């Protein structure tokens, strides 16, 4: 009876261990997708800020150059 109980306990642990593995993989994939989306959004935001700053610098530089030529 004890041997049967031990065999059933080991078998149930095997099933539990296999079941948790797929959940961990799904959670990892979901987290990876969220991180990639957040990184892409941050990159787009920084790029637009950089472009805006570059255009402002160009306009100020042009205005300063024009005022020095006069």
BAZAPA-293181 format. One record per residue: residue in one letter; x, y, z of N, C-alpha, C in turn. Coordinates in steps of 0.02 Angstrom, whole numbers, plus 50000, padded with zeros to 5 digits. Example, Ala and Ser with C-alpha at 12.3 -4.5 7.8 and 13.67 -1.06 7.14 Angstrom:
2
REC  rest   n.px   n.py   n.pz  ca.px  ca.py  ca.pz   c.px   c.py   c.pz
REC     A  50660  49716  50390  50615  49775  50390  50660  49835  50390
REC     S  50642  49888  50354  50684  49947  50357  50645  50002  50394
% end
This chain:
70
REC  rest   n.px   n.py   n.pz  ca.px  ca.py  ca.pz   c.px   c.py   c.pz
REC     X  50041  49941  50000  50000  50000  50000  50043  50063  50000
REC     X  50097  50062  50040  50141  50121  50043  50175  50132  49975
REC     X  50195  50077  49943  50228  50083  49878  50181  50113  49826
REC     X  50119  50092  49827  50070  50119  49780  50059  50194  49793
REC     X  50056  50213  49856  50048  50284  49873  50107  50325  49848
REC     X  50167  50299  49856  50228  50335  49833  50228  50341  49757
REC     X  50210  50288  49722  50207  50289  49649  50156  50340  49626
REC     X  50098  50342  49656  50047  50390  49637  50069  50462  49653
REC     X  50104  50472  49709  50128  50538  49727  50179  50563  49676
REC     X  50225  50520  49656  50276  50538  49607  50243  50553  49540
REC     X  50196  50514  49520  50161  50524  49456  50123  50591  49457
REC     X  50090  50606  49512  50053  50669  49515  50100  50729  49514
REC     X  50158  50723  49544  50208  50777  49540  50232  50787  49468
REC     X  50239  50733  49432  50259  50737  49362  50207  50775  49321
REC     X  50143  50761  49333  50091  50796  49296  50089  50870  49314
REC     X  50098  50885  49377  50096  50955  49399  50155  50993  49369
REC     X  50214  50963  49369  50273  50996  49342  50265  51010  49267
REC     X  50237  50963  49231  50227  50974  49159  50175  51028  49146
REC     X  50125  51033  49186  50072  51083  49177  50098  51153  49190
REC     X  50140  51163  49238  50166  51229  49254  50213  51255  49200
REC     X  50246  51212  49165  50295  51232  49115  50262  51272  49059
REC     X  50204  51251  49035  50171  51287  48981  50147  51355  49003
REC     X  50124  51361  49065  50102  51426  49090  50159  51475  49095
REC     X  50218  51450  49114  50276  51494  49120  50297  51518  49051
REC     X  50294  51475  49001  50312  51495  48933  50263  51547  48906
REC     X  50199  51538  48919  50149  51586  48895  50158  51654  48929
REC     X  50172  51653  48994  50183  51716  49030  50245  51751  49005
REC     X  50297  51712  48990  50359  51740  48964  50348  51772  48896
REC     X  50311  51738  48852  50297  51765  48786  50255  51829  48791
REC     X  50207  51829  48836  50164  51888  48845  50205  51947  48870
REC     X  50249  51934  48918  50291  51987  48945  50338  52013  48893
REC     X  50366  51969  48852  50412  51990  48799  50375  52036  48749
REC     X  50314  52018  48731  50275  52060  48685  50261  52128  48714
REC     X  50243  52131  48779  50229  52195  48810  50291  52239  48813
REC     X  50348  52209  48828  50411  52247  48831  50429  52274  48762
REC     X  50421  52233  48710  50437  52255  48643  50391  52312  48621
REC     X  50327  52308  48639  50280  52362  48621  50298  52426  48657
REC     X  50316  52421  48721  50334  52481  48760  50398  52512  48733
REC     X  50446  52470  48714  50509  52495  48687  50497  52530  48620
REC     X  50454  52502  48578  50439  52533  48514  50404  52600  48523
REC     X  50359  52604  48570  50324  52667  48583  50372  52719  48609
REC     X  50417  52699  48653  50466  52746  48680  50513  52770  48626
REC     X  50534  52725  48581  50578  52744  48526  50544  52794  48480
REC     X  50481  52782  48464  50444  52829  48421  50437  52897  48454
REC     X  50423  52898  48518  50416  52961  48555  50481  53000  48555
REC     X  50536  52966  48568  50601  52999  48570  50620  53025  48501
REC     X  50605  52987  48450  50620  53008  48382  50582  53071  48363
REC     X  50518  53074  48381  50479  53134  48365  50504  53195  48404
REC     X  50523  53185  48466  50551  53241  48506  50616  53265  48475
REC     X  50658  53218  48454  50722  53236  48423  50712  53274  48358
REC     X  50664  53251  48318  50650  53286  48254  50624  53356  48266
REC     X  50581  53363  48316  50554  53429  48333  50610  53476  48356
REC     X  50654  53450  48399  50709  53492  48423  50756  53511  48366
REC     X  50769  53464  48321  50813  53479  48265  50784  53533  48220
REC     X  50719  53531  48208  50689  53583  48165  50690  53651  48200
REC     X  50680  53653  48266  50684  53716  48302  50755  53744  48301
REC     X  50804  53702  48310  50874  53724  48307  50891  53751  48238
REC     X  50868  53717  48186  50881  53740  48118  50850  53808  48105
REC     X  50788  53818  48130  50756  53883  48118  50790  53939  48157
REC     X  50812  53925  48218  50848  53976  48257  50915  53991  48225
REC     X  50950  53940  48202  51015  53950  48169  51007  53992  48106
REC     X  50955  53978  48067  50943  54016  48006  50927  54089  48022
REC     X  50887  54100  48074  50869  54168  48094  50930  54206  48118
REC     X  50973  54173  48156  51034  54205  48181  51082  54221  48123
REC     X  51087  54176  48076  51131  54187  48017  51104  54245  47976
REC     X  51039  54248  47966  51010  54303  47928  51019  54370  47963
REC     X  51014  54371  48029  51022  54435  48064  51096  54457  48064
REC     X  51143  54411  48062  51214  54429  48060  51234  54455  47990
REC     X  51200  54432  47938  51216  54454  47870  51195  54526  47860
REC     X  51147  54552  47897  51121  54620  47886  51168  54669  47915
% end
